[in-house]
Amino acid sequence: MKKTSLALAVAAGTFGVSLMAQAEFIKDSTASIEARNFYFNRDFRQADTPTPSQAKSEEWAQGFLLRLESGYTEGTVGFGVDALGTFGFKLDSGDGTANSGLLVPDRESGGSQDNYGDLGLAAKAKISETVLKVGSLQLKNMAIGSSDGRLLPQVFSGGQLVSKDIAGLTLDAGYLDEVNHRNSGDYEGLTMTSGGRRGIAFEDGNQSSNFVFAGGTYKFSDSLTGGYYYSNLEDLYKQNSFNLVHVLPLGDKQSLKTDVRYARSTDDGRSNVDNKAFGAMVTYALSGHSFGLGYQSMSGDTGAAYVNGTDPFLVNYVQISDFANKDEKSWQARYDFNFASIGIPGLTFMTRYLTGDNVDLGTNVSDGKEWERDMDLAYVVQSGPLKNLGLKWRNATVRSNFTNDIDENRLILSYTLPLL
């Protein structure tokens, strides 16, 4: 497993400094271990399956995640260190059912490797409300979002600076050079998502040396927040992203939330990226109920651009599809219910239906069409000896005239034990 040598060196130095001011360093530290048991079944329903020998992808695996976040040493500049240790191993896989994303593919056998894992360290320094982290990072912003939809999370190597010194304003900038994907134990170079009917082409391959981003969010009032990010996947694409979120209180336990997103992506020398992605989601909340309606539109010469394997900042990015193909227009209807409103805390339910059309298939036959239906049912034990034990069932169905027809089920059993 490859480690970022700079991060390890800085982390070691940070630990040495921390010994001189252990009180705050230890007092504010948190640590936990999460056990995650994951069963994944994806059934390909169309006649011409992705590979003639594979009618389904089915695997079962066990993962462990050790998270440590230290406090900071005393002084004008506080130092600390974060750690993320991961380990996953195979419980069941074989007979041509690999490639679920839970485990590392085995190129020789065509199946999956027995186990994988990593230890990621990040050194950090803090001045007032500004924090610099260097090393292994998980990110979640308008420019890039680390995926955590399988057994182990996606982790990047690089640096990130976040400042909250000005009330209501969060500034965020970063540099990334490698990624350890959710089904990998090794770091590798960055690439761009190019699947589906995006119409994206490359010169000299889909590889980039780095990804940079800068932007932030500002809370204009208690009800209105705005955001902007600039990002660049070196040589492949440049992007400007905008976001406005407004929450309108309507009375006792009622609100109307409007979330509007827009991203303009262009090429950066070695691709043909040209995309405008617009999306809006309006959600009405009443007690434990939430009713949402979303719309997403792609325009330009290609579909949406984002770093491969990440969760893009799109309102119609869901369990299987992102509805971000060339010229695609899509709608979403969503319903959520929190059973805490009727006296069952920890139990939640979500269902949604999305339909997309007008996809440019590059032919004169017809436009591409697809739909997806999702359902999530989850429960987390709230108290007692099994507190933090969670069980989630995720179900999805996809039908399309240009990509795979899929029936999918995921069962996830997780337990988080606080250590500090």
C-alpha positions as CSV (number, residue, x, y, z in Angstrom):
1,M,0.0,0.0,0.0
2,K,1.4,3.3,-1.0
3,K,1.5,6.1,1.6
4,T,2.1,9.8,1.2
5,S,5.6,10.3,2.6
6,L,5.1,14.0,3.2
7,A,2.0,13.3,5.3
8,L,3.7,10.6,7.3
9,A,6.7,12.9,8.0
10,V,4.6,15.8,9.0
11,A,2.3,13.6,11.1
12,A,5.3,12.2,13.0
13,G,6.6,15.7,13.7
14,T,3.1,16.8,14.8
15,F,3.0,14.0,17.3
16,G,6.3,15.0,18.7
17,V,5.2,18.6,19.2
18,S,1.9,17.4,20.8
19,L,3.8,15.7,23.6
20,M,4.7,19.2,24.9
21,A,1.0,20.1,25.2
22,Q,-0.9,16.9,25.8
23,A,-3.7,18.4,27.7
24,E,-5.7,19.9,24.9
25,F,-4.4,17.5,22.3
26,I,-5.9,14.5,24.2
27,K,-8.9,16.2,25.8
28,D,-10.4,17.1,22.5
29,S,-9.6,13.9,20.7
30,T,-12.2,11.5,19.4
31,A,-11.9,7.9,18.2
32,S,-14.3,5.3,17.0
33,I,-14.3,2.0,15.2
34,E,-17.1,1.0,12.8
35,A,-17.9,-2.5,11.7
36,R,-19.7,-2.6,8.4
37,N,-21.2,-5.8,7.0
38,F,-22.3,-5.3,3.4
39,Y,-24.3,-7.6,1.0
40,F,-24.6,-6.4,-2.6
41,N,-26.7,-7.9,-5.3
42,R,-27.1,-6.4,-8.8
43,D,-29.2,-8.4,-11.3
44,F,-28.8,-7.5,-15.0
45,R,-32.2,-7.9,-16.5
46,Q,-31.6,-7.2,-20.2
47,A,-30.9,-10.0,-22.7
48,D,-27.4,-8.7,-23.6
49,T,-25.7,-8.5,-20.2
50,P,-22.5,-6.5,-19.7
51,T,-20.4,-9.6,-20.2
52,P,-21.9,-12.9,-21.7
53,S,-20.9,-14.9,-18.6
54,Q,-22.2,-12.5,-15.9
55,A,-25.9,-12.1,-15.4
56,K,-25.5,-10.6,-11.9
57,S,-23.0,-9.1,-9.5
58,E,-23.2,-10.5,-6.0
59,E,-20.8,-10.2,-3.1
60,W,-20.8,-10.2,0.7
61,A,-18.0,-8.6,2.7
62,Q,-17.0,-7.3,6.1
63,G,-15.2,-4.0,6.7
64,F,-13.7,-2.2,9.7
65,L,-13.0,1.6,9.9
66,L,-10.9,3.1,12.7
67,R,-11.3,6.9,12.8
68,L,-9.1,9.1,15.1
69,E,-9.3,12.9,15.3
70,S,-6.9,14.5,17.8
71,G,-7.3,17.8,19.4
72,Y,-4.8,20.6,18.9
73,T,-1.7,21.5,20.9
74,E,-1.8,24.7,22.9
75,G,-0.5,28.0,21.4
76,T,-1.2,30.4,18.6
77,V,-0.7,27.6,16.1
78,G,-2.2,24.3,17.3
79,F,-1.1,21.0,15.7
80,G,-2.8,17.7,15.5
81,V,-3.2,14.5,13.5
82,D,-6.1,12.5,12.1
83,A,-6.0,8.9,11.1
84,L,-8.3,6.6,9.1
85,G,-7.5,2.9,9.2
86,T,-9.5,0.6,6.9
87,F,-9.7,-3.2,6.4
88,G,-12.1,-5.2,4.4
89,F,-12.3,-8.9,3.6
90,K,-14.4,-11.2,1.5
91,L,-17.1,-13.4,3.0
92,D,-18.7,-14.6,-0.3
93,S,-17.8,-14.1,-3.9
94,G,-17.3,-16.2,-7.0
95,D,-18.9,-18.1,-9.8
96,G,-18.6,-15.0,-12.1
97,T,-20.4,-12.6,-9.7
98,A,-17.6,-10.2,-8.8
99,N,-17.2,-6.5,-9.8
100,S,-19.7,-5.2,-7.2
101,G,-17.4,-2.5,-6.0
102,L,-17.1,-4.0,-2.5
103,L,-13.8,-5.8,-3.0
104,V,-10.6,-5.3,-5.0
105,P,-10.9,-7.0,-8.5
106,D,-8.5,-9.8,-9.1
107,R,-7.3,-9.4,-12.8
108,E,-5.9,-12.9,-12.9
109,S,-8.9,-14.9,-11.7
110,G,-11.6,-12.5,-12.8
111,G,-12.9,-12.6,-9.3
112,S,-12.1,-10.5,-6.2
113,Q,-9.1,-10.5,-3.8
114,D,-9.6,-11.9,-0.3
115,N,-8.8,-8.7,1.6
116,Y,-7.6,-5.1,1.3
117,G,-7.0,-2.0,3.5
118,D,-5.0,1.1,4.2
119,L,-3.8,3.4,7.0
120,G,-4.2,7.1,6.1
121,L,-2.7,9.9,8.1
122,A,-3.3,13.6,7.9
123,A,-1.3,16.3,9.8
124,K,-3.3,19.4,10.7
125,A,-2.6,22.9,11.9
126,K,-5.0,25.4,13.3
127,I,-4.9,29.2,13.7
128,S,-8.1,30.7,15.1
129,E,-10.8,29.1,13.0
130,T,-8.6,28.3,10.0
131,V,-7.4,24.6,9.6
132,L,-4.9,23.2,7.2
133,K,-4.8,19.4,6.6
134,V,-2.1,17.6,4.6
135,G,-2.3,13.8,3.9
136,S,-5.2,11.5,3.5
137,L,-8.5,13.4,3.0
138,Q,-12.2,12.8,2.7
139,L,-14.0,15.7,1.1
140,K,-17.6,16.8,0.6
141,N,-18.2,20.1,-1.2
142,M,-19.6,21.5,-4.4
143,A,-16.4,20.7,-6.4
144,I,-15.7,17.1,-5.2
145,G,-17.3,14.5,-2.9
146,S,-15.6,11.4,-1.6
147,S,-17.8,8.3,-2.2
148,D,-18.8,6.2,0.7
149,G,-21.4,4.0,-1.0
150,R,-19.7,0.6,-0.6
151,L,-17.7,-1.3,2.1
152,L,-14.9,1.3,2.6
153,P,-14.7,5.0,1.7
154,Q,-12.9,6.7,-1.1
155,V,-9.8,8.7,0.2
156,F,-7.6,11.3,-1.6
157,S,-4.1,12.4,-0.9
158,G,-3.3,16.1,-0.9
159,G,-4.0,19.2,1.2
160,Q,-7.0,21.2,2.2
161,L,-7.4,24.6,3.8
162,V,-10.8,25.6,5.5
163,S,-11.4,28.9,7.1
164,K,-14.4,30.0,9.2
165,D,-12.9,33.1,10.8
166,I,-15.6,35.4,9.3
167,A,-19.1,34.8,10.7
168,G,-21.3,33.1,8.2
169,L,-18.5,32.6,5.7
170,T,-16.7,29.3,5.0
171,L,-13.7,29.4,2.6
172,D,-12.4,26.2,1.2
173,A,-9.4,25.4,-1.0
174,G,-7.5,22.2,-1.8
175,Y,-4.9,20.3,-3.9
176,L,-5.3,16.6,-4.7
177,D,-2.9,14.4,-6.6
178,E,-3.9,10.8,-6.0
179,V,-6.9,8.7,-5.0
180,N,-7.5,5.4,-3.2
181,H,-10.8,4.2,-4.5
182,R,-13.5,2.5,-2.3
183,N,-12.5,-0.9,-3.8
184,S,-8.8,-0.5,-3.8
185,G,-5.9,-0.7,-1.3
186,D,-3.5,1.4,-3.5
187,Y,-3.3,5.1,-4.5
188,E,-3.5,5.9,-8.2
189,G,-3.7,8.8,-10.5
190,L,-6.9,10.9,-11.0
191,T,-9.2,10.4,-14.0
192,M,-12.6,11.8,-15.1
193,T,-15.9,10.0,-15.3
194,S,-16.6,9.2,-19.0
195,G,-19.1,6.4,-19.0
196,G,-22.7,6.4,-20.2
197,R,-23.7,8.5,-23.1
198,R,-21.7,11.6,-22.1
199,G,-20.0,12.1,-25.5
200,I,-16.7,12.9,-23.8
201,A,-13.5,12.1,-25.7
202,F,-9.8,12.5,-24.7
203,E,-6.4,13.1,-26.3
204,D,-3.5,11.1,-24.9
205,G,-5.6,9.3,-22.4
206,N,-7.9,10.0,-19.4
207,Q,-5.2,10.8,-16.8
208,S,-4.5,13.9,-14.8
209,S,-1.7,14.9,-12.5
210,N,-3.8,16.9,-10.0
211,F,-7.1,18.4,-9.0
212,V,-7.4,21.9,-7.5
213,F,-10.4,23.7,-6.1
214,A,-11.3,26.9,-4.3
215,G,-14.5,28.4,-3.2
216,G,-16.9,28.6,-0.2
217,T,-20.3,29.2,1.1
218,Y,-21.9,32.3,2.8
219,K,-24.9,32.4,5.0
220,F,-26.7,35.6,3.9
221,S,-29.5,35.1,6.5
222,D,-31.0,32.3,8.7
223,S,-33.0,31.2,5.6
224,L,-30.6,31.8,2.6
225,T,-27.1,30.3,1.9
226,G,-25.1,30.7,-1.3
227,G,-22.0,29.0,-2.6
228,Y,-19.4,29.1,-5.4
229,Y,-16.5,26.9,-6.3
230,Y,-13.9,26.9,-9.0
231,S,-12.2,23.5,-9.8
232,N,-9.7,22.2,-12.3
233,L,-8.8,18.6,-13.2
234,E,-5.5,19.4,-14.8
235,D,-5.5,19.0,-18.6
236,L,-9.1,17.6,-18.6
237,Y,-11.7,20.1,-17.4
238,K,-12.4,23.4,-15.7
239,Q,-15.6,24.0,-13.7
240,N,-17.5,26.9,-12.1
241,S,-20.2,25.8,-9.7
242,F,-22.9,27.8,-8.1
243,N,-25.5,27.0,-5.4
244,L,-28.4,28.7,-3.6
245,V,-30.4,27.2,-0.8
246,H,-33.4,28.9,0.7
247,V,-35.5,27.5,3.6
248,L,-38.9,29.2,4.1
249,P,-40.7,28.5,7.4
250,L,-44.4,28.0,6.9
251,G,-45.6,27.4,10.4
252,D,-45.5,24.8,13.1
253,K,-43.3,21.9,11.8
254,Q,-43.6,23.1,8.2
255,S,-41.0,24.5,5.8
256,L,-40.3,24.8,2.1
257,K,-36.7,24.3,1.0
258,T,-35.4,25.3,-2.5
259,D,-32.0,24.1,-3.6
260,V,-30.7,25.4,-7.0
261,R,-27.5,24.2,-8.5
262,Y,-25.6,25.2,-11.7
263,A,-22.2,24.1,-13.0
264,R,-20.4,25.3,-16.2
265,S,-17.7,22.8,-17.3
266,T,-15.2,23.4,-20.2
267,D,-12.2,21.5,-21.5
268,D,-8.6,22.1,-20.3
269,G,-6.7,21.0,-23.4
270,R,-7.0,17.2,-23.7
271,S,-10.7,16.7,-23.7
272,N,-13.8,18.0,-25.5
273,V,-15.8,18.8,-22.3
274,D,-18.5,21.4,-22.8
275,N,-21.4,21.1,-20.4
276,K,-24.0,23.2,-18.6
277,A,-25.6,21.4,-15.7
278,F,-28.7,23.0,-14.1
279,G,-30.6,21.4,-11.3
280,A,-33.3,22.4,-8.7
281,M,-35.0,20.6,-5.9
282,V,-38.0,21.9,-4.0
283,T,-38.9,20.0,-0.8
284,Y,-42.0,20.6,1.4
285,A,-41.6,19.3,5.0
286,L,-44.5,18.6,7.3
287,S,-43.7,17.1,10.7
288,G,-42.0,13.8,9.8
289,H,-43.0,13.9,6.1
290,S,-41.0,15.4,3.3
291,F,-42.2,15.7,-0.3
292,G,-39.6,16.7,-3.0
293,L,-39.8,17.5,-6.7
294,G,-36.5,17.9,-8.7
295,Y,-35.5,18.9,-12.2
296,Q,-32.1,18.5,-13.9
297,S,-31.0,19.6,-17.4
298,M,-27.8,18.9,-19.3
299,S,-26.8,21.1,-22.3
300,G,-23.7,21.6,-24.4
301,D,-21.6,19.3,-26.5
302,T,-21.1,16.7,-23.7
303,G,-22.6,15.4,-20.5
304,A,-21.5,16.4,-17.0
305,A,-17.8,16.3,-15.9
306,Y,-16.5,15.2,-12.5
307,V,-13.7,13.2,-11.0
308,N,-14.1,9.5,-11.5
309,G,-15.6,7.6,-8.6
310,T,-16.8,10.6,-6.7
311,D,-20.3,11.7,-5.7
312,P,-21.1,14.7,-8.1
313,F,-23.0,17.8,-6.9
314,L,-26.1,17.0,-9.0
315,V,-29.7,16.9,-7.7
316,N,-30.5,13.8,-9.7
317,Y,-27.4,11.8,-8.8
318,V,-29.0,8.8,-7.0
319,Q,-28.2,5.2,-6.1
320,I,-27.3,3.9,-9.6
321,S,-27.7,6.7,-12.2
322,D,-26.7,10.3,-12.4
323,F,-29.0,11.4,-15.2
324,A,-26.1,13.5,-16.6
325,N,-25.7,12.2,-20.2
326,K,-25.5,14.6,-23.2
327,D,-28.6,16.7,-23.5
328,E,-30.5,14.7,-20.9
329,K,-33.5,16.2,-19.1
330,S,-34.8,14.5,-16.0
331,W,-37.4,14.8,-13.2
332,Q,-37.4,13.4,-9.7
333,A,-40.3,12.9,-7.2
334,R,-39.2,12.0,-3.7
335,Y,-40.9,11.1,-0.4
336,D,-39.2,10.8,3.1
337,F,-40.7,9.9,6.4
338,N,-39.0,10.0,9.8
339,F,-40.8,7.7,12.2
340,A,-39.5,9.7,15.2
341,S,-42.6,12.0,14.6
342,I,-44.8,9.1,15.6
343,G,-42.6,7.9,18.5
344,I,-40.2,5.5,16.8
345,P,-36.8,7.4,16.7
346,G,-34.1,5.9,14.6
347,L,-36.4,4.5,11.9
348,T,-36.5,6.3,8.5
349,F,-37.9,5.6,5.1
350,M,-37.2,7.1,1.6
351,T,-38.5,6.4,-1.9
352,R,-38.1,8.3,-5.1
353,Y,-38.7,8.0,-8.8
354,L,-36.7,9.6,-11.6
355,T,-37.2,9.7,-15.3
356,G,-34.9,11.1,-18.0
357,D,-35.1,11.5,-21.7
358,N,-33.7,13.4,-24.7
359,V,-30.3,11.7,-24.3
360,D,-28.2,12.1,-27.5
361,L,-27.4,8.6,-28.6
362,G,-25.5,9.8,-31.7
363,T,-28.0,8.0,-34.0
364,N,-31.1,8.9,-35.9
365,V,-33.1,6.1,-34.4
366,S,-34.4,7.6,-31.2
367,D,-33.5,9.6,-28.1
368,G,-32.3,7.8,-25.0
369,K,-34.7,7.3,-22.2
370,E,-34.2,5.9,-18.6
371,W,-35.9,5.7,-15.3
372,E,-34.9,4.7,-11.8
373,R,-36.9,3.8,-8.7
374,D,-35.2,3.8,-5.3
375,M,-36.2,2.8,-1.7
376,D,-34.2,3.1,1.5
377,L,-35.4,1.7,4.9
378,A,-33.1,2.2,7.8
379,Y,-33.1,1.8,11.6
380,V,-30.4,2.8,14.1
381,V,-30.8,1.6,17.7
382,Q,-31.0,4.7,19.9
383,S,-30.1,3.3,23.4
384,G,-29.2,0.3,25.4
385,P,-26.3,-2.2,24.9
386,L,-26.9,-2.1,21.1
387,K,-26.9,1.6,20.7
388,N,-25.5,2.8,17.3
389,L,-26.3,-0.6,15.7
390,G,-27.7,0.2,12.3
391,L,-29.5,-1.8,9.6
392,K,-30.2,-0.4,6.1
393,W,-31.9,-2.0,3.1
394,R,-31.4,-0.2,-0.2
395,N,-33.4,-1.3,-3.2
396,A,-33.2,0.1,-6.8
397,T,-34.6,-0.6,-10.2
398,V,-33.3,0.9,-13.5
399,R,-34.7,0.5,-17.0
400,S,-33.3,2.2,-20.1
401,N,-33.1,1.9,-23.9
402,F,-29.4,2.7,-24.0
403,T,-27.7,1.2,-20.9
404,N,-28.1,-1.7,-18.4
405,D,-31.5,-2.8,-17.0
406,I,-30.8,-3.4,-13.3
407,D,-32.5,-4.7,-10.2
408,E,-30.4,-4.1,-7.1
409,N,-30.5,-4.7,-3.4
410,R,-28.0,-3.7,-0.7
411,L,-28.1,-4.8,2.9
412,I,-25.8,-3.0,5.3
413,L,-25.4,-3.9,9.0
414,S,-23.2,-1.4,10.8
415,Y,-22.1,-0.8,14.4
416,T,-20.0,2.2,15.6
417,L,-18.2,1.9,18.9
418,P,-16.9,5.1,20.4
419,L,-13.4,4.7,21.8
420,L,-12.7,8.2,23.1
